Amino acid sequence: MTEIAPWAAPAARRRLQEVAAAVTNRTGPTEVAETVRAALAAHRRQFDDEGIVLYAGTNVPSSAALAAYDPAVSTRPSMGWPGEKYQTGLDHLDTLEVLAPLLVAERMAGRFAEVRLPSATMANLAVYRALAEPGDTVAVLPEAAGGHASHHAYGAAGIRGLRVVDLPYDAGALGIDHAALPGFLRAHRPRLVVVGASLMLFPHDVARVRAAVDEVGATLVYDASHVAGLVATGLFQRPLPERAHVVTFSTYKSYGGPPGGCVVTRDERLAERISLAAYPGMLANYDVGRLGALAIATAELGTPAGRRYAERCAGNARAFAEALHDAGFAVTGAGRGFTRSHHVAVDAAGCGGGEAAAARLAAAGIYLSAIGLPGQGPVAEGLRGLRIGTQEVTRRGFGAEHLRVVAALMRHVLLDGTDPAEIRPEVVALRRSVSEKDSTD
Ligand SMILES: *Cc1c(COP(=O)(O)O)cnc(C)c1O
């Protein structure tokens, strides 16, 4: 057999070849089914049952949302609005296609929601397609401040042919440099300004950004991918009432829904253009099988229990940050209460950098990722931080008392130099001791 990606980095090539060697002489349908079943079972055990997942960009949907996520419907094509759909016989599914955008728009304090895109990257691309022309400038957060690939030239913004400039950022204040912003915008005349990032410890001053954006006639996009679940409950900030023109987000991070991307706005003119960019621009058939789950996850976020979930996520983040600080870690935002969201960031420069620290923790059964930190050097040279999200462990029933234990285990692995294999049984025992409870029930 051929090599999958001879152009990949050495670590990836090694792993791809190692796995290929184990599977390539078992390619009949029964053997493949067995191999796949075994891999999924082992994954479920390692990650879901025994792992402590602190990865910020994931979640477990509620049991009600998960039960409504219908793979049999996902495998079926569906194209066009209810009432003028290309296929016939799908009219009962119209209910899902109507519920999901109505609920999402209301929950995010908008009027129009485009829910058909498969990811937030595609949602951002649809916005670029709808609201900018090739050659236009888009101003985004720097990568070291969590600016996402889909905002940058090598990602979706580049695919639309946009010129990307980094917004002025104050690394000390962990936010946009508002003093420099008006002059910057006058100099670069961007068509779009994108705020929101993959690390969101503190809210943006959206109204203040909007005032500067209005002076140059640009459109303000708030990428709420990570914080959408908190935004939906009103806990973190409300970008549309605070006057962002457009909000985009991932539905599977703090939001706790199926995979997907949404775009929400109050402006009918923008909504129409974004809708046409999504369909028939970027999509032909789209996945209706996840829209029921999206509707349920959205409705749950609108209840008092949804609000309590968001409050627990943020409370857990604050408690975890304090515990990590007390354990000897350099936690970002120490002077400002560490975090106002479900995110926590740790400076891992003293533990070999973010990637190496994440790998050591993974060997102990604690899963998270590296992240660039504001003020660090180029992210291509390595990520200085560790990013933590509390949205999954909170749903699984972890509280501050459990997270203090996790902080101590992380100290053993990263600061005391204990072999991760020695710590893993304690991680598994802690994970198993926290009864899995669905916090939206
Ligand atoms: C995760 C993320 C995305 C991309 O989300 P996908 O749904 O995985 O495409 C976009 N923007 C930001 C800020 C993100 O953190």
The ligand as an SDF file (V2000), in Angstrom:
LIG
                    3D

 15 15  0  0  0  0  0  0  0  0999 V2000
  -12.7810   25.9400   17.2180 C   0  0  0  0  0  0  0  0  0  0  0  0
  -12.8400   27.2770   16.5500 C   0  0  0  0  0  0  0  0  0  0  0  0
  -13.3140   27.4070   15.2460 C   0  0  0  0  0  0  0  0  0  0  0  0
  -13.5320   26.2370   14.3370 C   0  0  0  0  0  0  0  0  0  0  0  0
  -14.5260   25.4170   14.7110 O   0  0  0  0  0  0  0  0  0  0  0  0
  -14.8780   24.1440   13.8270 P   0  0  0  0  0  0  0  0  0  0  0  0
  -16.3470   23.9980   14.1050 O   0  0  0  0  0  0  0  0  0  0  0  0
  -14.0330   23.0690   14.3810 O   0  0  0  0  0  0  0  0  0  0  0  0
  -14.5720   24.4440   12.4250 O   0  0  0  0  0  0  0  0  0  0  0  0
  -13.4720   28.6730   14.7240 C   0  0  0  0  0  0  0  0  0  0  0  0
  -13.1470   29.7550   15.4540 N   0  0  0  0  0  0  0  0  0  0  0  0
  -12.6630   29.6680   16.7040 C   0  0  0  0  0  0  0  0  0  0  0  0
  -12.3250   30.9020   17.4570 C   0  0  0  0  0  0  0  0  0  0  0  0
  -12.4850   28.4120   17.2800 C   0  0  0  0  0  0  0  0  0  0  0  0
  -11.9530   28.3220   18.5070 O   0  0  0  0  0  0  0  0  0  0  0  0
  1  2  1  0
  2  3  1  0
  2 14  2  0
  3  4  1  0
  3 10  2  0
  4  5  1  0
  5  6  1  0
  6  7  2  0
  6  8  1  0
  6  9  1  0
 10 11  1  0
 11 12  2  0
 12 13  1  0
 12 14  1  0
 14 15  1  0
M  END
$$$$
